[in-house]
């Protein structure tokens, strides 16, 4: 009997060394049965379940449904009772906030994937929600009510199933080094400052917040890896992002129209004079978002869109260019590619309209670089129509508002002449280096904008000098090693991907990681949305090779079964839970 024939007779062969001798003792089946079994061997996975198996499966599904319903009802009841008590005893507003917060925390812990989606959805509108509800700075952390419980749930699942709290191996050593240096700075710099302080500031809390700002969203990589089970999950997440970009940009454009038509007073309408005509303020707030600057007579327009401040909006547009480009050219669905094209167009238009000089400068460059690096510049069927549409829209805007583009160009040129970016970054490094006290820095978060609630901070307007000021030369070196390791890992993931669409997404994410890791101007990694999108992009890029492999195994089920059989016989983890290299 041939080896191939024996394989068909014994589909479990190779999985256990004890099965073959027992099977060999059985009498040979008639040739007819052998042929029937052989014909069905490649389709064993598609065999219908028996009635008993179906009933067992239905019971399991019913039990799971009942548990979820029970948990959800208990979460609603508990949150409602706590909120009611606080509302009656303290303040109604506090009661409502407590109810919403507790409900969000409990449901996010139970439904981690849905919590991740809610987390991503909330980010573009965090500034709008913050000021709609009174402007409390704690509301800017509301997104963590989705993120942290979901992360805890993922970690708990990993421990239960004995899975790694996943990170690329190449990132683990730099990460440990960064954490060690941060903790050392907190103990040797922040803690003595706490002891010496007169109670008017809290350097220790500042240090804890600084650690959260620096590495708090890195575990998004783990969440993405375990919660994005299939390529469909990933496509769904990226499609959500495309819709969010369109929604945020439309709201931002409405904000611009309301200011231009006089529905909102703008900066000049608030009675601002002198230098105040050149500063963004909450008094000028309009429709969505937070502080804005609108002084057209002075050629000054800085809109916040849906965010707290204009510079956050600018970096949202820059980040969105990468995500929108990926969907526009790489989604499998023609409809969603069209949605991606619309999102990309809205990003470019808002980069012109919003008055953000850095967005106006970088968004077109990003689109061009991605087009070249992904080879889409040669895809004339998609690239040319997008270029023509963008050109027509910008032409219409320029004709109807001839001063629009000219104001933006003049403002950019004036800023460049007054302080060229390269000279500005060099000056920041010189000033920070002169302020160094030994190999350690001046204290964790001592130059972090969000830490000002805990004490005095120094304004350092570029990221790498800021890290140097806080953590010293050793800390800056460790942080750059970490970002370099992430950049290399995501590049390898992009190169490993075979599927055309997934490879295009991986390329977009990798270029985003590369750009943010080494971009010297400003400090995008310190604030929303880049502080989240950076790790989100890394997680997507690192997960894509696994999804690509999964698709190829589904396309070749026989090969997939042989691989699973080998893995089971050697007690290795299943193929849907590989280790990242």
Secondary structure, 3 states (H helix, E strand, C coil): CCHHHHHHHCCCCCCCCCHHHHHHHCCCCCHHHHHHHHHHHHHHHHCCCCHHHHHHHHHHHHHHHHHHHHHHHHHHHHHHHHHHHHHHHCCHHHHHHHHHHHHHHHHHHHCHHHHHHHHHHHHCCHHHHHHHCCCCHHHHHCCHHHHHHHHHHHHHHHHHCCCCCCCCHHHHHHHHHHHHHHHHHHHHHHHHHHHHCCCCCCHHHHHHHHHHHHHCCCCHHHHHHHHCCCHHHHHHHHHHHHHHHHHHHHHHHHHHHHHHHCCCCHHHHCCCCHHHHHCCEHHHCCCCCCCEEEEHHHCEEECCCCCCCHHHHHHHHHHHHHHHHHHHHHCCCHHHHHHHHHHHHHHHHHHHHCCCHHHHHHHHHHHHHHHHHCCHHHCHHHHHHHHHHHHHHHHHHHHHCHHHHHHHHHHHHHHHHHCCHHHHHHHHHHHHHHCCCCCCCCCCCCCCHHHHHHCCCCCCCCHHHHHHHHHHHHHHHHHHHHHHHHHHHHHHHHHHCCCHHHHHHHHHHHHHHHHHHHCCCCCHHHCCCHHHHHHHHHHHHHHHHHHHHHHHHHHCHHHHHHHHHHHHHCCCCCHHHCCCC
